[in-house]
Amino acid sequence: MVDTGAVRTVIGVLGNVISFGLFVSPVPTMVTIVKAKSVQEFKSDPYVATLFNCMLWVFYGLPIVRPDTILVSTINGCGVCIELAYIIIFLLYSPASKKKRILISVFVEVIVFAILVFVTLKFLHTTKARSALIGILCIIFNVIMYASPLTVMRMVIQTKSVKYMPFLLSLANFCNGLVWLVYALLKFDPFIVIPNGLGAFFGVIQLALYGTYYRSTKWDEDDTRPGQKSEVELTNT
């Protein structure tokens, strides 16, 4: 007889590996910034948003909030460290006005997160109530973060080009959503099922768009808009 718990653990570890790959996918962007000693037209917003999303999922996966979901906390703990590293790079190479905005955004996130943790632990005394509150917030912020790939997909349809929607990143997003979806279904967790179901769905659409517009893509055209390059980064769990 198959041990569902063991299978779930193996799938969770696999999900950690795939999610880690997604977290480090912006490294080439960071290398470009460091070499140029300038953030150019790259935006810090996705990394600041992902930082808060990761903090929420770390809290959600703790035993005091959602028992038997620690693998969600481990990968998002890594995500917090990685996103902080990206944000530090932006702080080092951004003009003063942008540095101030980034610092204020991160400060607000930390304060909001601290208040959320305090309220959850102080006033909600069961893991069911705690996981419901944090889980709903995680779903909301994940849905908000889907604005990024939706924008990229719209650009693909408008330009009939997949030049700025890398195949491997689209495939990784699909696999990430699918693996965590299976993980959540083995021990049903609606707060992980919903965002990762959406992640897998959008991943299928991205792959379908890639297959549709691959031949019409003009790969040799120069691009003068570095800020338009795909920086799709989803942290579904």
mmCIF file of the C-alpha atoms, coordinates in Angstrom:
data_MODEL
# 
_entry.id   MODEL 
# 
loop_
_atom_site.group_PDB 
_atom_site.id 
_atom_site.type_symbol 
_atom_site.label_atom_id 
_atom_site.label_alt_id 
_atom_site.label_comp_id 
_atom_site.label_asym_id 
_atom_site.label_entity_id 
_atom_site.label_seq_id 
_atom_site.pdbx_PDB_ins_code 
_atom_site.Cartn_x 
_atom_site.Cartn_y 
_atom_site.Cartn_z 
_atom_site.occupancy 
_atom_site.B_iso_or_equiv 
_atom_site.pdbx_formal_charge 
_atom_site.auth_seq_id 
_atom_site.auth_comp_id 
_atom_site.auth_asym_id 
_atom_site.auth_atom_id 
_atom_site.pdbx_PDB_model_num 
ATOM 1   C CA . MET A 1 1   ? 0.000  0.000  0.000   1.00 0.00 ? 1   MET A CA 1 
ATOM 2   C CA . VAL A 1 2   ? 1.320  3.419  -0.997  1.00 0.00 ? 2   VAL A CA 1 
ATOM 3   C CA . ASP A 1 3   ? 2.261  5.721  1.877   1.00 0.00 ? 3   ASP A CA 1 
ATOM 4   C CA . THR A 1 4   ? 0.533  8.993  0.915   1.00 0.00 ? 4   THR A CA 1 
ATOM 5   C CA . GLY A 1 5   ? 2.571  10.948 3.464   1.00 0.00 ? 5   GLY A CA 1 
ATOM 6   C CA . ALA A 1 6   ? 5.867  9.733  2.007   1.00 0.00 ? 6   ALA A CA 1 
ATOM 7   C CA . VAL A 1 7   ? 4.739  10.471 -1.556  1.00 0.00 ? 7   VAL A CA 1 
ATOM 8   C CA . ARG A 1 8   ? 3.643  13.945 -0.486  1.00 0.00 ? 8   ARG A CA 1 
ATOM 9   C CA . THR A 1 9   ? 7.044  14.572 1.095   1.00 0.00 ? 9   THR A CA 1 
ATOM 10  C CA . VAL A 1 10  ? 8.879  13.488 -2.063  1.00 0.00 ? 10  VAL A CA 1 
ATOM 11  C CA . ILE A 1 11  ? 6.678  15.732 -4.204  1.00 0.00 ? 11  ILE A CA 1 
ATOM 12  C CA . GLY A 1 12  ? 7.199  18.601 -1.767  1.00 0.00 ? 12  GLY A CA 1 
ATOM 13  C CA . VAL A 1 13  ? 10.980 18.210 -2.020  1.00 0.00 ? 13  VAL A CA 1 
ATOM 14  C CA . LEU A 1 14  ? 10.687 18.185 -5.818  1.00 0.00 ? 14  LEU A CA 1 
ATOM 15  C CA . GLY A 1 15  ? 8.568  21.327 -5.547  1.00 0.00 ? 15  GLY A CA 1 
ATOM 16  C CA . ASN A 1 16  ? 11.303 22.933 -3.455  1.00 0.00 ? 16  ASN A CA 1 
ATOM 17  C CA . VAL A 1 17  ? 13.867 22.200 -6.170  1.00 0.00 ? 17  VAL A CA 1 
ATOM 18  C CA . ILE A 1 18  ? 11.700 23.608 -8.977  1.00 0.00 ? 18  ILE A CA 1 
ATOM 19  C CA . SER A 1 19  ? 10.676 26.650 -6.955  1.00 0.00 ? 19  SER A CA 1 
ATOM 20  C CA . PHE A 1 20  ? 14.335 27.335 -6.114  1.00 0.00 ? 20  PHE A CA 1 
ATOM 21  C CA . GLY A 1 21  ? 15.062 27.330 -9.831  1.00 0.00 ? 21  GLY A CA 1 
ATOM 22  C CA . LEU A 1 22  ? 12.357 29.940 -10.332 1.00 0.00 ? 22  LEU A CA 1 
ATOM 23  C CA . PHE A 1 23  ? 13.699 32.061 -7.492  1.00 0.00 ? 23  PHE A CA 1 
ATOM 24  C CA . VAL A 1 24  ? 17.178 32.193 -9.053  1.00 0.00 ? 24  VAL A CA 1 
ATOM 25  C CA . SER A 1 25  ? 15.914 32.748 -12.617 1.00 0.00 ? 25  SER A CA 1 
ATOM 26  C CA . PRO A 1 26  ? 16.407 36.558 -12.337 1.00 0.00 ? 26  PRO A CA 1 
ATOM 27  C CA . VAL A 1 27  ? 20.151 36.100 -11.635 1.00 0.00 ? 27  VAL A CA 1 
ATOM 28  C CA . PRO A 1 28  ? 21.102 37.078 -15.237 1.00 0.00 ? 28  PRO A CA 1 
ATOM 29  C CA . THR A 1 29  ? 19.177 40.332 -14.712 1.00 0.00 ? 29  THR A CA 1 
ATOM 30  C CA . MET A 1 30  ? 21.122 40.982 -11.514 1.00 0.00 ? 30  MET A CA 1 
ATOM 31  C CA . VAL A 1 31  ? 24.415 40.246 -13.274 1.00 0.00 ? 31  VAL A CA 1 
ATOM 32  C CA . THR A 1 32  ? 23.466 42.774 -15.964 1.00 0.00 ? 32  THR A CA 1 
ATOM 33  C CA . ILE A 1 33  ? 22.721 45.404 -13.300 1.00 0.00 ? 33  ILE A CA 1 
ATOM 34  C CA . VAL A 1 34  ? 25.986 44.783 -11.434 1.00 0.00 ? 34  VAL A CA 1 
ATOM 35  C CA . LYS A 1 35  ? 28.062 44.913 -14.618 1.00 0.00 ? 35  LYS A CA 1 
ATOM 36  C CA . ALA A 1 36  ? 26.398 48.138 -15.739 1.00 0.00 ? 36  ALA A CA 1 
ATOM 37  C CA . LYS A 1 37  ? 26.457 49.549 -12.185 1.00 0.00 ? 37  LYS A CA 1 
ATOM 38  C CA . SER A 1 38  ? 22.943 50.758 -12.927 1.00 0.00 ? 38  SER A CA 1 
ATOM 39  C CA . VAL A 1 39  ? 19.432 49.330 -12.666 1.00 0.00 ? 39  VAL A CA 1 
ATOM 40  C CA . GLN A 1 40  ? 18.729 50.843 -16.102 1.00 0.00 ? 40  GLN A CA 1 
ATOM 41  C CA . GLU A 1 41  ? 15.014 50.291 -16.820 1.00 0.00 ? 41  GLU A CA 1 
ATOM 42  C CA . PHE A 1 42  ? 14.630 47.179 -14.684 1.00 0.00 ? 42  PHE A CA 1 
ATOM 43  C CA . LYS A 1 43  ? 11.998 47.464 -11.969 1.00 0.00 ? 43  LYS A CA 1 
ATOM 44  C CA . SER A 1 44  ? 12.370 46.476 -8.324  1.00 0.00 ? 44  SER A CA 1 
ATOM 45  C CA . ASP A 1 45  ? 8.604  46.069 -7.853  1.00 0.00 ? 45  ASP A CA 1 
ATOM 46  C CA . PRO A 1 46  ? 8.423  42.321 -8.706  1.00 0.00 ? 46  PRO A CA 1 
ATOM 47  C CA . TYR A 1 47  ? 11.112 41.513 -6.133  1.00 0.00 ? 47  TYR A CA 1 
ATOM 48  C CA . VAL A 1 48  ? 9.597  43.663 -3.400  1.00 0.00 ? 48  VAL A CA 1 
ATOM 49  C CA . ALA A 1 49  ? 6.190  42.068 -4.029  1.00 0.00 ? 49  ALA A CA 1 
ATOM 50  C CA . THR A 1 50  ? 7.662  38.570 -4.095  1.00 0.00 ? 50  THR A CA 1 
ATOM 51  C CA . LEU A 1 51  ? 9.411  39.236 -0.776  1.00 0.00 ? 51  LEU A CA 1 
ATOM 52  C CA . PHE A 1 52  ? 6.109  39.886 0.979   1.00 0.00 ? 52  PHE A CA 1 
ATOM 53  C CA . ASN A 1 53  ? 4.488  36.923 -0.741  1.00 0.00 ? 53  ASN A CA 1 
ATOM 54  C CA . CYS A 1 54  ? 7.291  34.643 0.470   1.00 0.00 ? 54  CYS A CA 1 
ATOM 55  C CA . MET A 1 55  ? 7.015  35.952 4.025   1.00 0.00 ? 55  MET A CA 1 
ATOM 56  C CA . LEU A 1 56  ? 3.309  35.133 4.037   1.00 0.00 ? 56  LEU A CA 1 
ATOM 57  C CA . TRP A 1 57  ? 3.934  31.584 2.790   1.00 0.00 ? 57  TRP A CA 1 
ATOM 58  C CA . VAL A 1 58  ? 6.726  31.033 5.329   1.00 0.00 ? 58  VAL A CA 1 
ATOM 59  C CA . PHE A 1 59  ? 4.297  31.925 8.107   1.00 0.00 ? 59  PHE A CA 1 
ATOM 60  C CA . TYR A 1 60  ? 1.529  29.818 6.560   1.00 0.00 ? 60  TYR A CA 1 
ATOM 61  C CA . GLY A 1 61  ? 3.700  26.702 6.439   1.00 0.00 ? 61  GLY A CA 1 
ATOM 62  C CA . LEU A 1 62  ? 4.751  26.824 10.097  1.00 0.00 ? 62  LEU A CA 1 
ATOM 63  C CA . PRO A 1 63  ? 3.232  24.149 12.402  1.00 0.00 ? 63  PRO A CA 1 
ATOM 64  C CA . ILE A 1 64  ? 1.588  26.852 14.538  1.00 0.00 ? 64  ILE A CA 1 
ATOM 65  C CA . VAL A 1 65  ? -0.442 27.909 11.482  1.00 0.00 ? 65  VAL A CA 1 
ATOM 66  C CA . ARG A 1 66  ? -0.698 24.900 9.149   1.00 0.00 ? 66  ARG A CA 1 
ATOM 67  C CA . PRO A 1 67  ? 0.642  21.590 10.483  1.00 0.00 ? 67  PRO A CA 1 
ATOM 68  C CA . ASP A 1 68  ? 2.387  19.149 8.096   1.00 0.00 ? 68  ASP A CA 1 
ATOM 69  C CA . THR A 1 69  ? 3.199  21.878 5.568   1.00 0.00 ? 69  THR A CA 1 
ATOM 70  C CA . ILE A 1 70  ? 6.762  22.707 6.615   1.00 0.00 ? 70  ILE A CA 1 
ATOM 71  C CA . LEU A 1 71  ? 8.131  22.209 3.072   1.00 0.00 ? 71  LEU A CA 1 
ATOM 72  C CA . VAL A 1 72  ? 6.174  25.312 2.067   1.00 0.00 ? 72  VAL A CA 1 
ATOM 73  C CA . SER A 1 73  ? 8.072  27.277 4.730   1.00 0.00 ? 73  SER A CA 1 
ATOM 74  C CA . THR A 1 74  ? 11.499 25.918 3.758   1.00 0.00 ? 74  THR A CA 1 
ATOM 75  C CA . ILE A 1 75  ? 11.388 26.971 0.120   1.00 0.00 ? 75  ILE A CA 1 
ATOM 76  C CA . ASN A 1 76  ? 9.833  30.333 0.842   1.00 0.00 ? 76  ASN A CA 1 
ATOM 77  C CA . GLY A 1 77  ? 12.417 30.926 3.554   1.00 0.00 ? 77  GLY A CA 1 
ATOM 78  C CA . CYS A 1 78  ? 15.006 30.522 0.795   1.00 0.00 ? 78  CYS A CA 1 
ATOM 79  C CA . GLY A 1 79  ? 12.879 32.853 -1.316  1.00 0.00 ? 79  GLY A CA 1 
ATOM 80  C CA . VAL A 1 80  ? 12.969 35.556 1.360   1.00 0.00 ? 80  VAL A CA 1 
ATOM 81  C CA . CYS A 1 81  ? 16.789 35.430 1.443   1.00 0.00 ? 81  CYS A CA 1 
ATOM 82  C CA . ILE A 1 82  ? 17.087 35.467 -2.356  1.00 0.00 ? 82  ILE A CA 1 
ATOM 83  C CA . GLU A 1 83  ? 14.625 38.344 -2.808  1.00 0.00 ? 83  GLU A CA 1 
ATOM 84  C CA . LEU A 1 84  ? 16.444 40.348 -0.132  1.00 0.00 ? 84  LEU A CA 1 
ATOM 85  C CA . ALA A 1 85  ? 19.679 39.828 -2.075  1.00 0.00 ? 85  ALA A CA 1 
ATOM 86  C CA . TYR A 1 86  ? 18.013 41.134 -5.255  1.00 0.00 ? 86  TYR A CA 1 
ATOM 87  C CA . ILE A 1 87  ? 16.592 44.134 -3.394  1.00 0.00 ? 87  ILE A CA 1 
ATOM 88  C CA . ILE A 1 88  ? 20.030 44.948 -1.963  1.00 0.00 ? 88  ILE A CA 1 
ATOM 89  C CA . ILE A 1 89  ? 21.429 44.976 -5.513  1.00 0.00 ? 89  ILE A CA 1 
ATOM 90  C CA . PHE A 1 90  ? 18.695 47.411 -6.541  1.00 0.00 ? 90  PHE A CA 1 
ATOM 91  C CA . LEU A 1 91  ? 19.513 49.593 -3.532  1.00 0.00 ? 91  LEU A CA 1 
ATOM 92  C CA . LEU A 1 92  ? 23.199 49.640 -4.442  1.00 0.00 ? 92  LEU A CA 1 
ATOM 93  C CA . TYR A 1 93  ? 22.671 50.661 -8.060  1.00 0.00 ? 93  TYR A CA 1 
ATOM 94  C CA . SER A 1 94  ? 19.513 52.794 -7.963  1.00 0.00 ? 94  SER A CA 1 
ATOM 95  C CA . PRO A 1 95  ? 19.393 56.606 -7.812  1.00 0.00 ? 95  PRO A CA 1 
ATOM 96  C CA . ALA A 1 96  ? 18.566 58.151 -4.428  1.00 0.00 ? 96  ALA A CA 1 
ATOM 97  C CA . SER A 1 97  ? 14.881 58.714 -5.225  1.00 0.00 ? 97  SER A CA 1 
ATOM 98  C CA . LYS A 1 98  ? 14.354 55.051 -6.135  1.00 0.00 ? 98  LYS A CA 1 
ATOM 99  C CA . LYS A 1 99  ? 16.343 53.857 -3.112  1.00 0.00 ? 99  LYS A CA 1 
ATOM 100 C CA . LYS A 1 100 ? 14.020 55.794 -0.825  1.00 0.00 ? 100 LYS A CA 1 
ATOM 101 C CA . ARG A 1 101 ? 10.929 54.290 -2.455  1.00 0.00 ? 101 ARG A CA 1 
ATOM 102 C CA . ILE A 1 102 ? 12.321 50.750 -2.207  1.00 0.00 ? 102 ILE A CA 1 
ATOM 103 C CA . LEU A 1 103 ? 13.256 51.190 1.459   1.00 0.00 ? 103 LEU A CA 1 
ATOM 104 C CA . ILE A 1 104 ? 9.833  52.605 2.316   1.00 0.00 ? 104 ILE A CA 1 
ATOM 105 C CA . SER A 1 105 ? 8.104  49.728 0.511   1.00 0.00 ? 105 SER A CA 1 
ATOM 106 C CA . VAL A 1 106 ? 10.151 47.073 2.332   1.00 0.00 ? 106 VAL A CA 1 
ATOM 107 C CA . PHE A 1 107 ? 9.665  48.851 5.685   1.00 0.00 ? 107 PHE A CA 1 
ATOM 108 C CA . VAL A 1 108 ? 5.884  48.944 5.173   1.00 0.00 ? 108 VAL A CA 1 
ATOM 109 C CA . GLU A 1 109 ? 5.878  45.251 4.247   1.00 0.00 ? 109 GLU A CA 1 
ATOM 110 C CA . VAL A 1 110 ? 7.802  44.303 7.389   1.00 0.00 ? 110 VAL A CA 1 
ATOM 111 C CA . ILE A 1 111 ? 5.489  46.361 9.616   1.00 0.00 ? 111 ILE A CA 1 
ATOM 112 C CA . VAL A 1 112 ? 2.343  44.923 8.014   1.00 0.00 ? 112 VAL A CA 1 
ATOM 113 C CA . PHE A 1 113 ? 3.732  41.395 8.297   1.00 0.00 ? 113 PHE A CA 1 
ATOM 114 C CA . ALA A 1 114 ? 4.660  41.911 11.960  1.00 0.00 ? 114 ALA A CA 1 
ATOM 115 C CA . ILE A 1 115 ? 1.157  43.201 12.740  1.00 0.00 ? 115 ILE A CA 1 
ATOM 116 C CA . LEU A 1 116 ? -0.368 40.265 10.875  1.00 0.00 ? 116 LEU A CA 1 
ATOM 117 C CA . VAL A 1 117 ? 1.726  37.749 12.839  1.00 0.00 ? 117 VAL A CA 1 
ATOM 118 C CA . PHE A 1 118 ? 0.829  39.418 16.139  1.00 0.00 ? 118 PHE A CA 1 
ATOM 119 C CA . VAL A 1 119 ? -2.912 39.520 15.394  1.00 0.00 ? 119 VAL A CA 1 
ATOM 120 C CA . THR A 1 120 ? -2.938 35.915 14.154  1.00 0.00 ? 120 THR A CA 1 
ATOM 121 C CA . LEU A 1 121 ? -1.110 34.466 17.150  1.00 0.00 ? 121 LEU A CA 1 
ATOM 122 C CA . LYS A 1 122 ? -2.792 36.698 19.719  1.00 0.00 ? 122 LYS A CA 1 
ATOM 123 C CA . PHE A 1 123 ? -6.425 36.459 18.677  1.00 0.00 ? 123 PHE A CA 1 
ATOM 124 C CA . LEU A 1 124 ? -6.707 33.225 16.692  1.00 0.00 ? 124 LEU A CA 1 
ATOM 125 C CA . HIS A 1 125 ? -6.143 30.204 18.880  1.00 0.00 ? 125 HIS A CA 1 
ATOM 126 C CA . THR A 1 126 ? -6.588 27.279 16.480  1.00 0.00 ? 126 THR A CA 1 
ATOM 127 C CA . THR A 1 127 ? -4.543 26.267 13.468  1.00 0.00 ? 127 THR A CA 1 
ATOM 128 C CA . LYS A 1 128 ? -7.764 26.067 11.450  1.00 0.00 ? 128 LYS A CA 1 
ATOM 129 C CA . ALA A 1 129 ? -8.566 29.737 12.066  1.00 0.00 ? 129 ALA A CA 1 
ATOM 130 C CA . ARG A 1 130 ? -4.964 30.846 11.591  1.00 0.00 ? 130 ARG A CA 1 
ATOM 131 C CA . SER A 1 131 ? -4.467 28.929 8.338   1.00 0.00 ? 131 SER A CA 1 
ATOM 132 C CA . ALA A 1 132 ? -7.782 30.254 7.003   1.00 0.00 ? 132 ALA A CA 1 
ATOM 133 C CA . LEU A 1 133 ? -6.766 33.895 7.528   1.00 0.00 ? 133 LEU A CA 1 
ATOM 134 C CA . ILE A 1 134 ? -3.203 33.564 6.244   1.00 0.00 ? 134 ILE A CA 1 
ATOM 135 C CA . GLY A 1 135 ? -4.251 31.202 3.456   1.00 0.00 ? 135 GLY A CA 1 
ATOM 136 C CA . ILE A 1 136 ? -6.820 33.660 2.118   1.00 0.00 ? 136 ILE A CA 1 
ATOM 137 C CA . LEU A 1 137 ? -4.213 36.449 2.160   1.00 0.00 ? 137 LEU A CA 1 
ATOM 138 C CA . CYS A 1 138 ? -1.732 34.190 0.348   1.00 0.00 ? 138 CYS A CA 1 
ATOM 139 C CA . ILE A 1 139 ? -4.304 33.478 -2.365  1.00 0.00 ? 139 ILE A CA 1 
ATOM 140 C CA . ILE A 1 140 ? -5.088 37.191 -2.762  1.00 0.00 ? 140 ILE A CA 1 
ATOM 141 C CA . PHE A 1 141 ? -1.442 38.191 -3.146  1.00 0.00 ? 141 PHE A CA 1 
ATOM 142 C CA . ASN A 1 142 ? -0.724 35.284 -5.498  1.00 0.00 ? 142 ASN A CA 1 
ATOM 143 C CA . VAL A 1 143 ? -3.616 36.345 -7.738  1.00 0.00 ? 143 VAL A CA 1 
ATOM 144 C CA . ILE A 1 144 ? -2.271 39.903 -7.734  1.00 0.00 ? 144 ILE A CA 1 
ATOM 145 C CA . MET A 1 145 ? 1.144  38.613 -8.779  1.00 0.00 ? 145 MET A CA 1 
ATOM 146 C CA . TYR A 1 146 ? -0.397 36.890 -11.809 1.00 0.00 ? 146 TYR A CA 1 
ATOM 147 C CA . ALA A 1 147 ? -0.638 40.367 -13.355 1.00 0.00 ? 147 ALA A CA 1 
ATOM 148 C CA . SER A 1 148 ? 2.987  39.932 -14.445 1.00 0.00 ? 148 SER A CA 1 
ATOM 149 C CA . PRO A 1 149 ? 2.584  36.815 -16.655 1.00 0.00 ? 149 PRO A CA 1 
ATOM 150 C CA . LEU A 1 150 ? -0.765 38.086 -17.927 1.00 0.00 ? 150 LEU A CA 1 
ATOM 151 C CA . THR A 1 151 ? 1.002  41.221 -19.165 1.00 0.00 ? 151 THR A CA 1 
ATOM 152 C CA . VAL A 1 152 ? 3.663  39.129 -20.882 1.00 0.00 ? 152 VAL A CA 1 
ATOM 153 C CA . MET A 1 153 ? 1.050  36.877 -22.497 1.00 0.00 ? 153 MET A CA 1 
ATOM 154 C CA . ARG A 1 154 ? -0.846 39.890 -23.794 1.00 0.00 ? 154 ARG A CA 1 
ATOM 155 C CA . MET A 1 155 ? 2.385  41.234 -25.308 1.00 0.00 ? 155 MET A CA 1 
ATOM 156 C CA . VAL A 1 156 ? 3.000  37.861 -26.994 1.00 0.00 ? 156 VAL A CA 1 
ATOM 157 C CA . ILE A 1 157 ? -0.460 37.911 -28.585 1.00 0.00 ? 157 ILE A CA 1 
ATOM 158 C CA . GLN A 1 158 ? -0.131 41.555 -29.688 1.00 0.00 ? 158 GLN A CA 1 
ATOM 159 C CA . THR A 1 159 ? 3.358  41.170 -31.184 1.00 0.00 ? 159 THR A CA 1 
ATOM 160 C CA . LYS A 1 160 ? 2.962  37.528 -32.316 1.00 0.00 ? 160 LYS A CA 1 
ATOM 161 C CA . SER A 1 161 ? 6.398  36.998 -30.782 1.00 0.00 ? 161 SER A CA 1 
ATOM 162 C CA . VAL A 1 162 ? 7.613  34.876 -27.865 1.00 0.00 ? 162 VAL A CA 1 
ATOM 163 C CA . LYS A 1 163 ? 11.025 36.546 -27.767 1.00 0.00 ? 163 LYS A CA 1 
ATOM 164 C CA . TYR A 1 164 ? 10.461 37.863 -24.244 1.00 0.00 ? 164 TYR A CA 1 
ATOM 165 C CA . MET A 1 165 ? 8.624  34.852 -22.858 1.00 0.00 ? 165 MET A CA 1 
ATOM 166 C CA . PRO A 1 166 ? 11.431 32.278 -22.433 1.00 0.00 ? 166 PRO A CA 1 
ATOM 167 C CA . PHE A 1 167 ? 10.322 28.705 -23.005 1.00 0.00 ? 167 PHE A CA 1 
ATOM 168 C CA . LEU A 1 168 ? 12.248 27.226 -20.067 1.00 0.00 ? 168 LEU A CA 1 
ATOM 169 C CA . LEU A 1 169 ? 10.782 29.788 -17.656 1.00 0.00 ? 169 LEU A CA 1 
ATOM 170 C CA . SER A 1 170 ? 7.267  29.102 -18.933 1.00 0.00 ? 170 SER A CA 1 
ATOM 171 C CA . LEU A 1 171 ? 7.863  25.355 -18.592 1.00 0.00 ? 171 LEU A CA 1 
ATOM 172 C CA . ALA A 1 172 ? 9.266  25.804 -15.082 1.00 0.00 ? 172 ALA A CA 1 
ATOM 173 C CA . ASN A 1 173 ? 6.226  27.867 -14.051 1.00 0.00 ? 173 ASN A CA 1 
ATOM 174 C CA . PHE A 1 174 ? 3.925  25.121 -15.331 1.00 0.00 ? 174 PHE A CA 1 
ATOM 175 C CA . CYS A 1 175 ? 5.868  22.356 -13.584 1.00 0.00 ? 175 CYS A CA 1 
ATOM 176 C CA . ASN A 1 176 ? 6.017  24.381 -10.374 1.00 0.00 ? 176 ASN A CA 1 
ATOM 177 C CA . GLY A 1 177 ? 2.262  24.918 -10.330 1.00 0.00 ? 177 GLY A CA 1 
ATOM 178 C CA . LEU A 1 178 ? 1.561  21.285 -11.218 1.00 0.00 ? 178 LEU A CA 1 
ATOM 179 C CA . VAL A 1 179 ? 3.875  19.798 -8.578  1.00 0.00 ? 179 VAL A CA 1 
ATOM 180 C CA . TRP A 1 180 ? 2.529  21.956 -5.757  1.00 0.00 ? 180 TRP A CA 1 
ATOM 181 C CA . LEU A 1 181 ? -1.024 21.306 -6.940  1.00 0.00 ? 181 LEU A CA 1 
ATOM 182 C CA . VAL A 1 182 ? -0.451 17.552 -6.569  1.00 0.00 ? 182 VAL A CA 1 
ATOM 183 C CA . TYR A 1 183 ? 1.219  18.169 -3.191  1.00 0.00 ? 183 TYR A CA 1 
ATOM 184 C CA . ALA A 1 184 ? -1.868 20.039 -1.964  1.00 0.00 ? 184 ALA A CA 1 
ATOM 185 C CA . LEU A 1 185 ? -4.320 17.477 -3.339  1.00 0.00 ? 185 LEU A CA 1 
ATOM 186 C CA . LEU A 1 186 ? -2.641 14.545 -1.531  1.00 0.00 ? 186 LEU A CA 1 
ATOM 187 C CA . LYS A 1 187 ? -3.626 16.144 1.754   1.00 0.00 ? 187 LYS A CA 1 
ATOM 188 C CA . PHE A 1 188 ? -6.279 18.540 0.569   1.00 0.00 ? 188 PHE A CA 1 
ATOM 189 C CA . ASP A 1 189 ? -5.293 22.141 1.189   1.00 0.00 ? 189 ASP A CA 1 
ATOM 190 C CA . PRO A 1 190 ? -7.496 24.623 -0.711  1.00 0.00 ? 190 PRO A CA 1 
ATOM 191 C CA . PHE A 1 191 ? -5.159 27.522 0.041   1.00 0.00 ? 191 PHE A CA 1 
ATOM 192 C CA . ILE A 1 192 ? -2.368 25.819 -1.917  1.00 0.00 ? 192 ILE A CA 1 
ATOM 193 C CA . VAL A 1 193 ? -4.633 24.176 -4.496  1.00 0.00 ? 193 VAL A CA 1 
ATOM 194 C CA . ILE A 1 194 ? -6.208 27.435 -5.727  1.00 0.00 ? 194 ILE A CA 1 
ATOM 195 C CA . PRO A 1 195 ? -3.057 29.490 -6.517  1.00 0.00 ? 195 PRO A CA 1 
ATOM 196 C CA . ASN A 1 196 ? -1.164 26.520 -7.928  1.00 0.00 ? 196 ASN A CA 1 
ATOM 197 C CA . GLY A 1 197 ? -4.138 25.388 -9.971  1.00 0.00 ? 197 GLY A CA 1 
ATOM 198 C CA . LEU A 1 198 ? -4.090 28.856 -11.499 1.00 0.00 ? 198 LEU A CA 1 
ATOM 199 C CA . GLY A 1 199 ? -0.313 28.627 -11.889 1.00 0.00 ? 199 GLY A CA 1 
ATOM 200 C CA . ALA A 1 200 ? -0.546 25.355 -13.793 1.00 0.00 ? 200 ALA A CA 1 
ATOM 201 C CA . PHE A 1 201 ? -3.406 26.753 -15.914 1.00 0.00 ? 201 PHE A CA 1 
ATOM 202 C CA . PHE A 1 202 ? -1.475 29.877 -16.891 1.00 0.00 ? 202 PHE A CA 1 
ATOM 203 C CA . GLY A 1 203 ? 1.590  27.709 -17.512 1.00 0.00 ? 203 GLY A CA 1 
ATOM 204 C CA . VAL A 1 204 ? -0.388 25.657 -20.047 1.00 0.00 ? 204 VAL A CA 1 
ATOM 205 C CA . ILE A 1 205 ? -1.529 28.863 -21.749 1.00 0.00 ? 205 ILE A CA 1 
ATOM 206 C CA . GLN A 1 206 ? 2.051  30.173 -21.904 1.00 0.00 ? 206 GLN A CA 1 
ATOM 207 C CA . LEU A 1 207 ? 3.264  26.922 -23.467 1.00 0.00 ? 207 LEU A CA 1 
ATOM 208 C CA . ALA A 1 208 ? 0.371  26.984 -25.952 1.00 0.00 ? 208 ALA A CA 1 
ATOM 209 C CA . LEU A 1 209 ? 1.233  30.578 -26.903 1.00 0.00 ? 209 LEU A CA 1 
ATOM 210 C CA . TYR A 1 210 ? 4.861  29.579 -27.315 1.00 0.00 ? 210 TYR A CA 1 
ATOM 211 C CA . GLY A 1 211 ? 3.893  26.789 -29.701 1.00 0.00 ? 211 GLY A CA 1 
ATOM 212 C CA . THR A 1 212 ? 1.538  29.110 -31.593 1.00 0.00 ? 212 THR A CA 1 
ATOM 213 C CA . TYR A 1 213 ? 3.869  32.075 -32.078 1.00 0.00 ? 213 TYR A CA 1 
ATOM 214 C CA . TYR A 1 214 ? 7.305  30.433 -32.153 1.00 0.00 ? 214 TYR A CA 1 
ATOM 215 C CA . ARG A 1 215 ? 7.524  30.444 -35.953 1.00 0.00 ? 215 ARG A CA 1 
ATOM 216 C CA . SER A 1 216 ? 6.369  34.052 -36.292 1.00 0.00 ? 216 SER A CA 1 
ATOM 217 C CA . THR A 1 217 ? 8.990  35.295 -33.797 1.00 0.00 ? 217 THR A CA 1 
ATOM 218 C CA . LYS A 1 218 ? 11.788 37.415 -35.272 1.00 0.00 ? 218 LYS A CA 1 
ATOM 219 C CA . TRP A 1 219 ? 14.690 36.393 -33.056 1.00 0.00 ? 219 TRP A CA 1 
ATOM 220 C CA . ASP A 1 220 ? 17.321 38.562 -34.760 1.00 0.00 ? 220 ASP A CA 1 
ATOM 221 C CA . GLU A 1 221 ? 15.600 41.907 -34.105 1.00 0.00 ? 221 GLU A CA 1 
ATOM 222 C CA . ASP A 1 222 ? 17.399 44.191 -31.669 1.00 0.00 ? 222 ASP A CA 1 
ATOM 223 C CA . ASP A 1 223 ? 15.535 45.392 -28.622 1.00 0.00 ? 223 ASP A CA 1 
ATOM 224 C CA . THR A 1 224 ? 15.982 48.858 -27.159 1.00 0.00 ? 224 THR A CA 1 
ATOM 225 C CA . ARG A 1 225 ? 13.660 48.379 -24.214 1.00 0.00 ? 225 ARG A CA 1 
ATOM 226 C CA . PRO A 1 226 ? 15.514 46.361 -21.555 1.00 0.00 ? 226 PRO A CA 1 
ATOM 227 C CA . GLY A 1 227 ? 12.707 46.885 -19.083 1.00 0.00 ? 227 GLY A CA 1 
ATOM 228 C CA . GLN A 1 228 ? 10.393 44.906 -21.353 1.00 0.00 ? 228 GLN A CA 1 
ATOM 229 C CA . LYS A 1 229 ? 12.350 41.672 -21.041 1.00 0.00 ? 229 LYS A CA 1 
ATOM 230 C CA . SER A 1 230 ? 10.453 38.929 -19.349 1.00 0.00 ? 230 SER A CA 1 
ATOM 231 C CA . GLU A 1 231 ? 10.870 38.965 -15.607 1.00 0.00 ? 231 GLU A CA 1 
ATOM 232 C CA . VAL A 1 232 ? 8.043  36.580 -14.830 1.00 0.00 ? 232 VAL A CA 1 
ATOM 233 C CA . GLU A 1 233 ? 8.586  35.307 -11.334 1.00 0.00 ? 233 GLU A CA 1 
ATOM 234 C CA . LEU A 1 234 ? 5.813  33.469 -9.563  1.00 0.00 ? 234 LEU A CA 1 
ATOM 235 C CA . THR A 1 235 ? 6.003  32.081 -6.108  1.00 0.00 ? 235 THR A CA 1 
ATOM 236 C CA . ASN A 1 236 ? 2.908  29.997 -5.913  1.00 0.00 ? 236 ASN A CA 1 
ATOM 237 C CA . THR A 1 237 ? 3.837  28.391 -2.622  1.00 0.00 ? 237 THR A CA 1 
# 
